[in-house]
Amino acid sequence: MLNQEIANRRTDAVARGVGVNTQVYVERARNSEVWDVEGRRYIDFAAGIAVVNTGHCHPRVIEAAKKQLEHFTHTCHQVVPYENYVALAERLNRLVPGDFEKKTLFVTTGAEAVENAVKVARAATGRSAVIAFTGGFHGRTFMGMALTGKVQPYKADFGPLMPDVYHIPFPVELHGISVEATLASLEKLFKADVAPKRVAAFIVEPVQGEGGFYEVPKALFAALRKCADEHGIVLIADEVQTGFARTGKLFAMENQEITADITAMAKGLGGGFPLAAVTGRADLMDAAAPGGLGGTYGGNPVAVAAAHAVLDVIEEENLCERASLLGARLKQRLQSMREDVPQIADIRGLGFMVAVEFNKPDSDEPSAAFTEQVRKKALEKGLILLTCGVYGNVVRFLAPITIDDKIFSEALDILEDTLTECAREV
C-alpha cells in the first residue's frame, strides 16, 4: 500500500476541514521513530502535538493499558465508578501546583477540559465574562474558538461565537508588545467594555502553544494573579500542551512560580490515550451541582491506567530533568546556525518546548514561506516538524522526551542540513 493511494482515498472519504500536516501514513511507531506504510522511517519531532512525551508505545504505558483491558474497558464513571479514576484524581490533586485543597474531574479532550474549567469558574463566581489573550489556542469547540486568539483557520466561517469573551494583547517583545502595554489594555478593557465584577475568569497558557511558544513573562503572571485576587476572578492555566514534563517542570506554571486556581490539562497525561483533566481549588470545583460536569467517556479506565503509568515514567526516568537537557542542546545547536541562517529571528523555549522564529533576512517581516520550506525539506530528509505562530513563521520542536541520544543527534544533523540548505536557496 502506498501513501498516495491512501491520500487519494482520504480526499474522497474525510471532511476537508480535517487538515493534515503530512501525507505520511503511519504503520508503526516506537519512542521517537515512525515508519510509514511504505516502510520509510522518520524521526518524530511532533509527538502527536506534545501527546506522547513518554514516547510512542512506551512499554510501561502499553502494559498498564493491556492490564486494564483484561478487566473492563468502559462502564461510565457516572454509572458504575472505578477506583483508578479516584486514585488518579488524588494523584493530580497532589501534583498540580497550589497549596490548597483541590479536586479533579476527568473528560476526554483538551477542549473539554477548557470548557469545564470555564463552567466551574462561572458556577463558582456567578459571573459570565472571560478574558483571554491574542495568539492563545484553547480548542475548536464554540467556547474554545471564542477563547482562541487566532482567526485562521480556527474561527473562519463558523458564525457567531460564544458571547462575553474578551481578548487582550499577549506580550511579545519581538513583536513590540510589552507587559506594560498588555496591562494597559486590560485596564482599558475594564473601563470601556467589561467591569471586573462581571469577569468570571482569566485564561492563559503559561507558554503559548499554537501562538508561537511565547512564555508568559513572570511580571504578567504576577499581575494577573494580583488582579484576580483583588476582584474575585478565577485564574485558569491552560496546561494542555505545556504539561507533563515538557517544559522541564511537571507543569509549566512552576517555571513562573505562580499558582492558578484551576488547571486544565490533557495531551501528555494519557500517553496517547484520550484523557483530559481539570484540577482546581476544592471550593470552586464543588460549585457545580451533581450532573453538571462529566461526560460518557470522561475518565475512560484504560486511559486512566495509561496516565498512572505516564506519571510513573516521568518520575522514574527523570523526564523533567531530561527535558531541560535536551532543550538546552537543541537551543545551543540552533544558536550555532545563526551566521549561516540569517532568517533566524529568535530562539526560545522552556525545557524541551523549543521554537525558532524566522523573518526575512535583515528584516522584521515574518517569513511564513521560509518556515514552510524548512518543514517540507526536513520531511523529505526524514524529520517531522510542526509550524505555528500567528504569522506562521515559527517551527516548534516537540520530540518525545524519551528520545534516544543517538537519534536526537541524528535529528539535529538533519535539522542543520535543512536550515542551511533552505538559507542558501533564498
TIKOL-726843 format. One record per residue (C-alpha): x, y, z; residue in three letters. Coordinates in steps of 0.001 Angstrom, whole numbers, plus 500000, padded with zeros to 6 digits. Layout:
N
XYZALA ...
// end
This chain:
426
500000500000500000MET 501317503455499071LEU 500928506746500919ASN 499463508371497809GLN 496839505669497440GLU 495620506284500991ILE 495794510044500458ALA 493500509720497451ASN 491046507655499474ARG 491243510165502308ARG 490329513026499966THR 487179511162498977ASP 486226509972502450ALA 487304512553505058VAL 485896516050505579ALA 488094518758504046ARG 488169520681507321GLY 490247517954508955VAL 493653519185507812GLY 496824517117507790VAL 500424518228508169ASN 501934515449506050THR 500899512678503675GLN 502909510171505698VAL 500566507343506702TYR 501969505650509775VAL 502208501864510042GLU 504034501624513384ARG 505910503809515854ALA 508310503296518737ARG 509608506011521048ASN 510687508837518693SER 510599506878515419GLU 507733506424512986VAL 507570504066509980TRP 505058504682507214ASP 503130502146505155VAL 505907502144502556GLU 508486501225505185GLY 510218504614505336ARG 511476505733508756ARG 511002509210510190TYR 512189510896513377ILE 509161512388515072ASP 509645515924516372PHE 505893516419516802ALA 504929513666519277ALA 501287513932518245GLY 501478517632519245ILE 503040517039522669ALA 500919513980523448VAL 503489511183523603VAL 506010512964525827ASN 506896509480527086THR 507393508231523529GLY 505324506122521185HIS 504271502836522809CYS 506298503177525989HIS 506384499621527434PRO 505128500761530843ARG 502180502619529319VAL 501242499763526995ILE 501478497219529786GLU 499210499302532018ALA 496623499643529254ALA 496738495899528475LYS 496264495031532124LYS 493185497250532349GLN 491808495808529099LEU 491691492402530771GLU 489283493757533415HIS 486902496195531673PHE 487037498950529053THR 484054501108529961HIS 481262501422532479THR 480923505247532535CYS 482234506566535827HIS 478921508311536458GLN 477087504963536290VAL 479449502366537748VAL 482541504156539116PRO 486012502668539476TYR 488973503102541796GLU 491721504061539337ASN 489740507239538429TYR 489691508217542120VAL 493383507352542549ALA 494396509490539559LEU 492341512388540887ALA 494116512052544236GLU 497442511999542436ARG 496759515132540389LEU 495443516913543460ASN 498884516380544998ARG 500898517210541870LEU 499161520290540447VAL 500714523462541913PRO 498814525174544714GLY 498979524998548493ASP 495250524488548957PHE 492712521669548937GLU 491988520512545392LYS 489524518367543498LYS 489646516938539977THR 487317515846537191LEU 488189513891534046PHE 486991514402530499VAL 488344513297527132THR 489935516219525256THR 491776519445525947GLY 488881521469524580ALA 486540519724527033GLU 488935520496529867ALA 488918524182528933VAL 485115524232528586GLU 484669522637532004ASN 487192524980533620ALA 485110527914532366VAL 481887526224533526LYS 483354525782537002VAL 484535529411537128ALA 481128530698536066ARG 479277528481538532ALA 481583529469541377ALA 481525533220540744THR 478041533750539344GLY 479695535793536592ARG 479920535203532844SER 482780537165531255ALA 486113535528530416VAL 489319537299529403ILE 491814535540527119ALA 494839536554525051PHE 495604537169521408THR 497537534260519947GLY 496164531829522506GLY 494698528492521487PHE 492065526759523595HIS 490287524332521275GLY 487817524007518418ARG 484515523879520321THR 482457527070520276PHE 483787528246523645MET 487269527072522655GLY 487101529042519421MET 485798532115521219ALA 488710531970523667LEU 491273531304520927THR 493054534446519778GLY 493600533486516143LYS 491040533601513339VAL 492613531444510617GLN 491915528577510418PRO 490097528101513710TYR 487284530668513678LYS 486785531297509973ALA 483288530568508586ASP 481785529348511864PHE 479474532254512553GLY 478721533919515898PRO 480814532526518721LEU 480184532418522454MET 479476535877523896PRO 481158537653526788ASP 484698536639525790VAL 487326539379525564TYR 490938539418524365HIS 493927541486525366ILE 497310541511523563PRO 499796538857524606PHE 503189540466525372PRO 505843539568522806VAL 508862541867522872GLU 509939540634519430LEU 506670541997518035HIS 506772545224520005GLY 504221544329522692ILE 505418544848526263SER 503953543665529549VAL 503111547291530300GLU 501141547535527034ALA 499244544361527874THR 498331545593531344LEU 497286548966529902ALA 494981547103527510SER 493491545206530443LEU 492844548450532316GLU 491245549934529196LYS 489086546823528810LEU 487866547197532394PHE 486940550833531740LYS 485445550502528269ALA 483931547038527866ASP 483544544895530970VAL 483698545701534686ALA 485947543469536800PRO 482944542438538902LYS 481438540790535797ARG 484572538754534975VAL 484497535093535961ALA 487987534140534776ALA 491262534888533116PHE 492542532017530966ILE 496155531841529869VAL 498655529306528558GLU 501863529560530640PRO 503608529132527285VAL 501516529810524204GLN 501417526691522044GLY 499832527342518666GLU 500558531032519203GLY 504324530538518868GLY 505830529140522097PHE 505972532526523822TYR 506317532264527589GLU 504128534358529857VAL 506504536876531450PRO 506668536461535208LYS 505612540081535664ALA 502407539480533714LEU 501590536247535519PHE 502103538009538855ALA 499908540921537743ALA 497128538563536660LEU 497315536742539983ARG 497126540053541875LYS 494222541321539763CYS 492357538035540145ALA 492742538140543918ASP 491622541773544127GLU 488469541287542064HIS 487452537711542862GLY 488363536498539375ILE 489369532867538803VAL 492782532363537188LEU 492738529392534793ILE 496005527915533490ALA 495638526054530196ASP 498404523456530543GLU 497053521222527769VAL 500221521469525649GLN 502689522579528311THR 502020519934530947GLY 503739516712531986PHE 507482517456531894ALA 507504519251528534ARG 508953522494529926THR 511368520940532416GLY 508745521001535156LYS 505708518791535539LEU 503608521918534865PHE 504881524998533051ALA 503477527460535568MET 506054526120538039GLU 508679527944535965ASN 506918531240536667GLN 506314530302540313GLU 502662531337540088ILE 499679529238541128THR 496429529092539172ALA 493030528489540759ASP 492087525954538092ILE 494363523975535757THR 493191522388532506ALA 495330519552531151MET 495256516812528512ALA 497696515690525756LYS 500714514286527634GLY 498598512991530509LEU 497308509915528671GLY 500478508981526803GLY 498496508573523572GLY 495165507576525096PHE 492427510250525088PRO 492264511766528557LEU 491923515273529939ALA 491515516678533418ALA 490543519787535330VAL 492068520275538768THR 491303523243540944GLY 490519524694544307ARG 488050522385546035ALA 485572525165546819ASP 485480526161543147LEU 485300522615541818MET 482338521852544079ASP 480315524837542809ALA 478561522876540071ALA 475677520639541084ALA 475922516849540586PRO 475393516063536900GLY 476632519468535777GLY 480091518110534983LEU 481339514931533344GLY 480717513001530151GLY 480075509465528953THR 483710508733528106TYR 485286511080530644GLY 487986509295532607GLY 487935506134530497ASN 489500503376532652PRO 492063502326530016VAL 493213505916529542ALA 493358506426533300VAL 495524503316533691ALA 497836504662530987ALA 498028508020532781ALA 499163506376536006HIS 501977504734534029ALA 502865508054532358VAL 503289509732535745LEU 505414506800536929ASP 507669507064533863VAL 508076510832534249ILE 509209510368537836GLU 511326507239537475GLU 513080508274534251GLU 513620511862535449ASN 511945513303532378LEU 511711516839533753CYS 515487516982534052GLU 515904515278530677ARG 513597517813529015ALA 515831520629530238SER 518992518893528977LEU 517533518128525545LEU 516143521628525175GLY 519491523166526049ALA 521241521009523426ARG 518692521959520790LEU 518902525683521512LYS 522713525553521516GLN 522695523852518111ARG 520253526394516711LEU 522359529263518040GLN 525379527856516205SER 523475528165512915MET 522667531868513162ARG 525554533005510986GLU 524627530621508160ASP 520879531099508524VAL 520149534852508660PRO 516418534117508669GLN 516615533099512346ILE 514975535920514285ALA 514599534256517675ASP 515314531009519507ILE 513363530392522693ARG 511741527828524908GLY 511431526260528322LEU 512704522719528729GLY 512037520700525586PHE 509331523072524364MET 511598524957521968VAL 510854527168518966ALA 512769529020516277VAL 511175532030514591GLU 512034533094511044PHE 511947536518509415ASN 513128537641506023LYS 516909538331506151PRO 517785541707507663ASP 514117542418508235SER 511446542364510926ASP 508978540886508446GLU 507879537332509336PRO 508624534700506700SER 505957532019506617ALA 507252530894503217ALA 510734530116504532PHE 509220528329507541THR 507110526093505324GLU 510137525417503119GLN 512035524237506192VAL 509191521948507262ARG 508888520353503811LYS 512605519847503278LYS 513028518355506748ALA 510231515907505983LEU 511992514886502765GLU 515052514143504876LYS 513054512081507376GLY 512363514608510152LEU 508778515503511079ILE 508404519135512191LEU 505448521335513117LEU 504942525026512422THR 502925527507514463CYS 502628531204515290GLY 500180533975514475VAL 502250534722511355TYR 503001531075510535GLY 506726531735510845ASN 507670529517513787VAL 508934525933513864VAL 508127524244517175ARG 510041521236518442PHE 508088518649520413LEU 510009515380520183ALA 509315512726522810PRO 511341513474525931ILE 512402509830525922THR 514177510190522558ILE 517397508170522342ASP 520561510311522406ASP 521860508843519151LYS 518588509519517344ILE 518449513026518810PHE 521919513743517403SER 520814512388514026GLU 517785514690514096ALA 519933517726514917LEU 522165516936511944ASP 519129516725509663ILE 517840520000511072LEU 521130521793510459GLU 521386520451506911ASP 517815521533506264THR 518206525062507570LEU 521478525763505796THR 520174524378502501GLU 517000526447502727CYS 519011529571503582ALA 521253529067500520ARG 518250528635498233GLU 516756532022499109VAL 
// end
